[in-house]
Amino acid sequence: MSDTKQLKFDRAYLRIAREWGQLSHCARKKVGAVIVKDRMIISDGYNGTPTGFENPCEDEEGYTKWYVLHAEANAILKVAGSTQSCKGATLYITLSPCRECSKLIYQSGIVRVVFENAYKDDSGIQFLKKSGVEVQQIQDIELTVS
């Protein structure tokens, strides 16, 4: 696939991830993720509490509850519970992964991560690059397709 065509698909999948993140009940930050394999979305996720827990992600003081799952972890766990595999897939995410999620990404077999905004701590990105996972940041994603 040409670089121009790949960039067009990358931007489209990031727009989907952004939209998916809007489903999050987190007030501080809404993060969305989609996992794509062979140009097919095999999973999606957004940050939030585990199934069966209350929806608010922050406590009374505004701090994120310790058990909130990150968007990419939710997407990877969804694949783990299906007949699909992340091996060879691309993860599209609106915020670069933290160090804990980067281990899950690598271990799941994802080979490429495309993100929109950088997280304050880039150790997750550095780990992925060191592990041979292709990492790319694409910003200024337009909201509509031209």
HELIX and SHEET records of a PDB file:
HELIX    1   1 ASP A    3  GLY A   21  1                                  19    
HELIX    2   2 ALA A   71  ALA A   80  1                                  10    
HELIX    3   3 ARG A   99  SER A  108  1                                  10    
HELIX    4   4 SER A  123  LYS A  130  1                                   8    
SHEET    1   A 5 MET A  40  TYR A  46  0                                        
SHEET    2   A 5 GLY A  32  LYS A  37 -1                                        
SHEET    3   A 5 THR A  90  LEU A  95 -1                                        
SHEET    4   A 5 ARG A 112  ASN A 117  1                                        
SHEET    5   A 5 GLU A 134  GLN A 137  1                                        
END                                                                             
